[in-house]
Amino acid sequence: MSDNQSPRQDAREHPNHPSVDQSDRVVPRNLRQTGDPGIEMLVSTRVRKSPFFHKSFNEEGAWRCTVYNRLYHPRGLVEPEDGGAMKEYEALTNTVTLWDVAVERQIRVQGPDAEALTNYVITRDAAQIEPMHGKYVILCNEDGGILNDPILLRIAEDEFWFSISDSTLMQWLQGVNVGMDFDVEIDEIDVAPMQIQGPRSEDVMIEVVGEAVSEIPYYGLMEAEVNGCDVLVSQTGFSGEKGFEIYVLDAMENAERVWDPVLETVKDHGGMQIAPGHHRRIAAGIMSWGQDMDHETSPFQVNLGYQVPDDKDADYIGKDELERQQSLIEDGEYPFTLKLVGLKMAGEPIRDYAPDFWLVSDPETGEECGYMTSPWWNPDLETNIGMGFVPADKLQAETDATLDDSIYEEDLDIEFQVHLPDEYAEEPGEPVFATVAEVPFKESVNPSAREQAKLNARQDVEE
């Protein structure tokens, strides 16, 4: 640092961008724009292969992967020269697709106190979940940070499965129970899910497990058999499209016996295996743990305030802090520097995963002030869309909406600039304009609880 350079000036020039205010995080996100260095994935025994690994990579030709819950996860089936991820989007939204999601590990809590322990670690009320039904839930730490956002399945009165997102949960649950003495067993079980998603998914499932599948309610469960193997079927998914999940029991033995007839039926209906549809889940406003939120993110920052109930009497981890945050927000005092919003962006179509958290600037000052988490091109809306963290004080200054979930309910005349890589920029080196947008960008076939509440409110107004 030169003699005439202030510490703050030096900090602003740091390549990891401390000029973006992440003061409410202990470990800031690395916002250095390194791009894709073209590295290879090392396949070794330190990372597990799922029971579908051979099918996805050796037979169906998945050409790239990531690591999710310490398993290899396919993230590309169609080669870029053949249309890549956007070709997969077409299959998902027009026909039917099969996804390998064995990485969604099943953590089972079973025993006389299964409901009590589960109710203590989730924010929603576990007692309201009937056997053979599920809910989307979150687990928080004592600071209100989101540890995981699984689909919680209640298999029986005394048995719950946490179908987890990409963060370790089994050890957390086991650790919570140390000294608590809940009468339960907590372990990972040999169950591997696959997803069947798209407009023709119900037709596929009828052929695979029978007409009864049409009677499964959203988040409902059904026992079934595929090719002589026991499975559970749910009407759930990560796409916003019509969809189901098949949970293969004793998966290391039975996975391929279930996979083969399901994939064959998908192909018979004009479909294909694809990677999980992140392009479609973004349009639906579905978040990805580690990307849009993590253990330092409050639900009130990321459109999950509805997960913090007003009427849950039972104690749960993080309750005091979340209720404190909720009270502040209701009083107009937003306790975080950044908030996740939807953005519609100019620029060339973003047709693949972003390798960086692309920076967001305030067009009035030119200051870098936030970052994108999940950007993608949406062909239905004919624009780039995405979710990103922006300064809460700017949102509060330019809108009458309180900074709770209502900020997502309409397009707002609030502008930012996004620093896209040159391949997507309108002009190399120049940011593109973006406006705060309603989330979800595209309605889901099965609306979430928050979406449904919004739809009901609109209907009440119209009536």
C-alpha positions in Angstrom: 0.0 0.0 0.0 1.4 3.4 -1.0 1.8 6.2 1.6 -1.1 8.2 0.1 -3.5 5.2 -0.2 -6.1 4.7 2.6 -6.8 1.2 4.0 -10.4 1.5 2.6 -9.0 2.3 -0.9 -6.7 -0.7 -0.7 -9.6 -2.9 0.4 -11.8 -1.8 -2.5 -9.1 -3.0 -4.9 -8.9 -6.4 -3.4 -9.9 -9.0 -6.0 -12.3 -10.9 -3.7 -14.4 -7.7 -3.5 -14.8 -6.7 0.1 -16.5 -3.6 -1.2 -19.7 -5.7 -1.3 -21.0 -5.4 2.3 -21.0 -8.9 3.7 -20.6 -7.7 7.3 -23.4 -10.0 8.6 -21.5 -13.1 7.5 -18.6 -14.7 9.4 -17.1 -16.2 6.2 -17.9 -13.9 3.2 -18.5 -15.4 -0.2 -15.5 -15.3 -2.5 -16.7 -12.9 -5.2 -13.5 -12.9 -7.3 -14.5 -13.4 -10.9 -12.3 -16.3 -11.9 -14.5 -17.9 -14.5 -14.3 -21.5 -15.5 -10.6 -22.7 -15.5 -11.5 -25.8 -17.4 -10.4 -28.3 -14.7 -11.3 -32.0 -14.7 -13.2 -33.8 -12.0 -11.1 -36.4 -10.2 -13.0 -39.7 -9.6 -11.7 -41.4 -6.6 -12.9 -43.5 -3.7 -13.0 -40.5 -1.3 -16.3 -39.5 -3.0 -19.0 -42.1 -3.2 -20.7 -43.5 -6.4 -24.5 -43.8 -6.1 -26.3 -46.9 -7.2 -27.3 -45.1 -10.4 -23.7 -44.0 -11.2 -23.1 -46.7 -13.9 -26.5 -45.9 -15.5 -26.0 -42.1 -15.6 -22.3 -42.0 -16.6 -21.4 -45.2 -18.3 -24.7 -46.0 -20.2 -26.5 -42.6 -20.6 -23.4 -40.6 -21.2 -23.5 -37.9 -18.5 -20.5 -35.8 -19.4 -20.0 -33.7 -16.4 -20.8 -33.8 -12.7 -20.5 -32.1 -9.4 -20.2 -33.4 -5.8 -23.3 -33.3 -3.7 -23.6 -34.8 -0.3 -20.2 -36.5 -1.0 -21.6 -38.3 -4.1 -20.9 -37.7 -7.8 -24.0 -36.0 -9.3 -24.6 -35.8 -13.1 -25.1 -32.2 -14.2 -25.0 -32.6 -18.0 -26.4 -35.2 -20.4 -26.8 -33.4 -23.7 -23.5 -32.2 -25.1 -23.1 -28.5 -25.7 -22.8 -29.0 -29.5 -26.2 -30.7 -29.4 -28.0 -28.0 -27.5 -26.7 -28.6 -24.0 -28.7 -27.6 -20.9 -31.3 -25.7 -23.0 -32.1 -28.9 -25.0 -32.7 -30.5 -21.6 -35.0 -27.7 -20.7 -37.1 -28.4 -23.8 -37.5 -32.0 -22.8 -38.5 -31.1 -19.2 -41.1 -28.5 -20.2 -42.5 -30.3 -23.2 -42.3 -34.0 -22.6 -40.9 -36.0 -19.6 -37.5 -36.5 -18.0 -35.7 -38.8 -15.6 -33.3 -37.4 -13.1 -30.6 -39.2 -11.1 -31.0 -37.6 -7.6 -29.6 -40.4 -5.5 -27.5 -37.7 -3.9 -30.6 -36.6 -2.0 -29.7 -38.9 0.9 -32.4 -40.2 3.2 -31.7 -39.6 6.9 -34.1 -41.7 9.0 -35.3 -40.7 12.5 -37.2 -43.7 13.9 -38.5 -44.5 17.4 -41.0 -43.5 20.1 -39.7 -39.9 20.2 -39.3 -39.5 16.4 -42.0 -36.8 16.2 -40.6 -34.9 19.3 -37.0 -34.8 17.9 -38.2 -33.9 14.4 -40.4 -31.1 15.8 -37.4 -29.8 17.8 -35.1 -29.4 14.8 -37.5 -28.0 12.1 -39.3 -24.7 12.2 -42.7 -26.0 11.0 -44.9 -28.2 13.1 -44.1 -31.9 12.6 -47.2 -32.9 14.4 -49.3 -31.6 11.5 -47.7 -34.0 9.0 -49.8 -37.1 8.7 -48.2 -40.5 8.0 -47.5 -41.1 4.3 -47.3 -37.4 3.7 -44.5 -34.9 3.5 -43.6 -31.2 3.7 -40.8 -28.9 2.5 -39.1 -27.8 5.7 -36.0 -26.0 7.0 -33.7 -26.7 9.9 -31.9 -23.7 11.5 -29.1 -23.2 13.9 -29.4 -21.1 17.1 -28.5 -18.0 15.0 -31.4 -18.6 12.6 -29.1 -19.7 9.8 -30.5 -22.4 7.4 -28.7 -25.7 7.9 -30.7 -27.7 5.4 -34.0 -27.5 3.5 -35.1 -31.1 2.9 -38.4 -32.7 1.9 -39.5 -34.3 5.2 -41.4 -37.5 4.7 -43.4 -39.1 7.5 -43.4 -42.8 6.7 -45.2 -43.8 9.9 -46.2 -42.4 13.3 -42.7 -43.2 14.6 -40.6 -42.7 11.4 -39.5 -39.7 9.4 -37.1 -39.5 6.5 -35.2 -36.2 5.8 -34.6 -36.2 2.0 -31.7 -33.7 2.3 -30.2 -31.0 0.2 -26.5 -30.5 -0.1 -25.3 -30.2 3.5 -24.4 -32.7 6.2 -27.4 -33.4 8.4 -27.1 -36.8 9.9 -24.3 -35.7 12.2 -26.2 -32.6 13.2 -29.2 -34.6 14.2 -27.1 -37.1 16.1 -25.3 -34.3 17.8 -28.5 -32.5 18.8 -29.6 -35.7 20.5 -26.5 -36.0 22.6 -27.7 -35.3 26.1 -31.3 -34.8 24.9 -32.1 -38.5 25.3 -34.9 -38.6 22.7 -35.7 -42.3 22.2 -34.8 -42.6 18.5 -32.4 -44.1 16.1 -30.8 -41.7 13.6 -29.0 -43.0 10.5 -28.6 -42.8 6.7 -30.5 -45.6 5.0 -30.0 -47.4 1.7 -32.7 -45.5 -0.2 -32.0 -43.7 -3.5 -34.5 -41.4 -5.2 -35.0 -40.6 -8.9 -37.3 -37.9 -10.2 -39.7 -38.1 -13.2 -40.5 -34.6 -14.2 -42.5 -32.9 -17.0 -46.0 -32.7 -18.5 -46.1 -36.4 -19.3 -44.8 -37.6 -16.0 -48.1 -38.9 -14.8 -48.6 -41.0 -18.0 -45.2 -42.5 -17.3 -46.0 -43.2 -13.7 -49.3 -44.9 -14.5 -47.5 -47.3 -16.7 -44.8 -47.9 -14.1 -46.9 -48.3 -10.9 -50.5 -48.2 -12.0 -53.5 -45.9 -12.0 -53.4 -45.4 -8.2 -50.6 -42.9 -8.7 -53.0 -40.4 -10.0 -54.7 -40.2 -6.6 -51.5 -39.2 -4.7 -52.0 -35.6 -3.5 -49.1 -33.1 -3.7 -46.6 -34.2 -1.1 -48.4 -37.4 -0.6 -46.8 -40.9 -0.5 -47.7 -44.3 -1.9 -46.1 -47.7 -1.5 -45.6 -49.5 -4.8 -43.5 -52.1 -6.6 -41.4 -51.7 -9.7 -40.0 -54.8 -11.4 -40.4 -56.8 -8.2 -38.7 -54.1 -6.0 -40.3 -52.1 -3.2 -40.4 -48.4 -3.7 -42.1 -45.3 -2.3 -43.6 -42.8 -4.7 -44.3 -39.1 -3.9 -45.7 -36.3 -5.9 -42.8 -33.9 -5.5 -39.9 -32.5 -7.4 -37.4 -29.8 -8.0 -38.7 -28.3 -11.2 -42.0 -26.5 -10.9 -43.4 -28.9 -13.5 -45.7 -31.8 -12.8 -43.6 -34.5 -11.3 -43.0 -37.5 -9.1 -40.1 -39.1 -7.1 -39.5 -42.8 -6.8 -37.6 -43.8 -3.7 -35.9 -47.2 -4.3 -35.6 -49.2 -1.1 -32.5 -51.5 -0.7 -31.0 -49.3 -3.5 -27.6 -50.9 -3.8 -29.3 -54.1 -4.7 -32.4 -52.8 -6.5 -31.6 -49.5 -8.1 -30.9 -50.8 -11.7 -33.9 -53.1 -11.7 -36.1 -50.0 -11.0 -34.1 -47.6 -13.2 -34.3 -49.6 -16.4 -38.1 -49.9 -16.8 -38.6 -46.3 -15.7 -36.1 -44.9 -18.2 -37.5 -47.2 -21.0 -41.0 -45.8 -20.2 -39.8 -42.2 -20.2 -38.2 -42.8 -23.6 -41.4 -44.4 -24.9 -43.2 -41.2 -24.0 -40.7 -39.1 -26.0 -38.5 -38.2 -23.0 -34.9 -38.7 -21.9 -32.6 -38.5 -18.9 -31.5 -35.0 -18.1 -29.5 -33.3 -15.3 -31.6 -31.7 -12.5 -33.5 -28.8 -14.1 -31.8 -25.8 -12.4 -33.0 -23.6 -15.3 -36.6 -24.5 -14.5 -36.3 -24.4 -10.7 -34.9 -20.8 -11.0 -38.0 -19.8 -13.0 -40.1 -21.4 -10.2 -38.3 -19.5 -7.5 -37.0 -22.7 -6.0 -33.7 -22.2 -4.1 -30.6 -24.4 -4.0 -28.8 -24.8 -0.7 -25.2 -23.6 -0.9 -26.0 -21.4 -3.8 -28.9 -19.2 -2.8 -28.7 -19.8 1.0 -26.5 -21.5 3.6 -25.9 -21.7 7.3 -25.3 -18.0 7.5 -28.6 -17.1 5.7 -31.8 -16.3 7.6 -35.1 -17.5 6.1 -36.2 -13.9 6.1 -33.4 -13.0 3.6 -34.5 -15.6 1.1 -38.3 -15.7 0.7 -38.7 -18.4 3.4 -40.4 -16.3 6.1 -43.5 -18.4 5.8 -41.4 -21.3 7.2 -41.3 -19.4 10.6 -44.8 -20.0 12.1 -46.6 -17.7 14.4 -48.6 -20.5 16.0 -46.0 -23.2 16.9 -46.0 -23.5 20.7 -43.3 -26.2 20.9 -39.7 -25.1 21.2 -37.3 -25.6 18.3 -33.7 -24.7 17.5 -33.4 -21.1 16.4 -36.9 -20.1 17.6 -35.9 -17.2 19.9 -33.6 -15.7 17.3 -36.1 -16.1 14.4 -38.9 -14.6 16.4 -36.6 -11.7 17.3 -35.8 -11.1 13.6 -39.5 -11.4 12.7 -40.4 -8.8 15.3 -37.8 -6.4 14.0 -39.0 -6.8 10.4 -42.6 -6.2 11.4 -41.4 -3.0 13.1 -39.7 -1.8 9.9 -36.2 -2.6 11.0 -34.6 -5.0 8.6 -31.7 -6.7 10.5 -29.6 -7.8 7.4 -27.4 -5.9 4.9 -28.5 -8.0 1.9 -31.7 -9.6 0.7 -32.4 -12.1 -2.1 -34.6 -10.8 -4.9 -35.6 -11.9 -8.4 -34.0 -10.0 -11.2 -34.8 -9.8 -14.9 -31.6 -9.0 -16.8 -30.6 -7.8 -20.2 -27.7 -9.4 -22.1 -27.1 -12.4 -24.3 -28.9 -15.6 -23.3 -27.2 -17.3 -20.3 -27.5 -21.0 -21.3 -25.4 -22.7 -18.6 -24.3 -22.7 -15.0 -22.6 -19.5 -13.8 -19.0 -20.4 -12.6 -19.0 -17.3 -10.3 -21.3 -15.2 -8.2 -21.5 -12.4 -10.7 -21.3 -8.9 -9.2 -24.2 -6.5 -8.9 -23.8 -2.7 -8.9 -25.9 0.3 -8.0 -26.3 2.2 -11.3 -26.7 5.5 -9.4 -23.3 5.2 -7.7 -21.4 2.6 -9.7 -20.6 0.8 -6.4 -20.5 -3.0 -6.4 -23.1 -3.8 -3.8 -24.3 -7.4 -4.3 -24.1 -10.6 -6.3 -26.1 -13.0 -8.4 -26.6 -16.6 -7.1 -28.7 -18.4 -9.7 -28.9 -16.8 -13.2 -30.2 -18.4 -16.4 -32.0 -17.6 -19.7 -35.7 -18.4 -19.8 -37.1 -19.0 -23.3 -40.7 -18.8 -22.2 -40.2 -15.2 -20.8 -37.5 -14.4 -23.5 -35.2 -12.8 -20.9 -32.4 -13.6 -18.6 -33.7 -14.2 -15.0 -32.1 -15.0 -11.7 -31.9 -14.5 -8.0 -29.4 -12.3 -6.3 -28.5 -10.6 -3.1 -28.8 -6.8 -3.2 -28.7 -4.1 -0.4 -31.7 -4.2 1.8 -31.5 -0.4 2.5 -31.9 0.4 -1.2 -35.0 -1.9 -1.4 -36.4 -0.3 1.7 -35.7 3.3 0.4 -37.4 2.7 -3.0 -40.5 0.6 -2.1 -43.3 0.8 0.4 -43.2 -3.0 0.8 -41.9 -4.3 4.1 -38.8 -6.5 3.5 -40.6 -9.8 4.2 -41.8 -12.2 1.6 -44.1 -9.5 0.1 -41.1 -8.0 -1.7 -41.4 -10.9 -4.2 -45.1 -10.3 -5.1 -44.8 -7.9 -7.9 -42.3 -6.4 -10.4 -40.7 -3.3 -8.9 -39.2 -0.2 -10.6 -35.9 -0.7 -8.9 -32.8 -1.0 -11.1 -29.4 -2.6 -10.6 -26.6 -3.5 -13.0 -25.1 -7.0 -13.3 -21.6 -7.6 -14.4 -21.9 -10.5 -16.8 -18.9 -12.2 -18.5 -18.1 -10.8 -21.9 -19.8 -13.8 -23.6 -23.2 -12.7 -22.2 -22.6 -8.9 -22.0 -24.2 -6.5 -24.5 -20.8 -4.8 -24.7 -17.6 -6.4 -23.4 -16.7 -5.1 -20.0 -20.0 -3.2 -19.5 -22.7 -4.3 -17.0 -26.2 -4.9 -18.1 -29.3 -3.4 -16.5 -31.6 -5.5 -14.3 -34.9 -4.8 -12.6 -36.4 -6.4 -9.5 -39.0 -9.0 -10.6 -41.8 -11.0 -9.1 -40.9 -14.4 -7.9 -41.7 -17.0 -9.1 -41.0 -15.8 -12.6 -43.1 -18.6 -14.0 -45.9 -20.3 -12.0 -45.4 -23.8 -10.8 -47.8 -26.6 -11.7 -48.0 -27.3 -7.9 -47.6 -23.9 -6.2 -45.6 -23.8 -2.9 -47.3 -22.8 0.3 -46.2 -19.2 -0.2 -47.3 -19.1 -3.9 -50.7 -20.6 -2.9 -51.2 -18.0 -0.2 -50.5 -15.3 -2.8 -52.9 -16.8 -5.3 -55.6 -17.0 -2.6 -55.0 -13.4 -1.7 -55.4 -12.3 -5.3 -58.6 -14.3 -5.7 -60.0 -12.6 -2.6 -59.3 -9.2 -4.1 -60.9 -10.1 -7.4 -64.0 -11.4 -5.7 
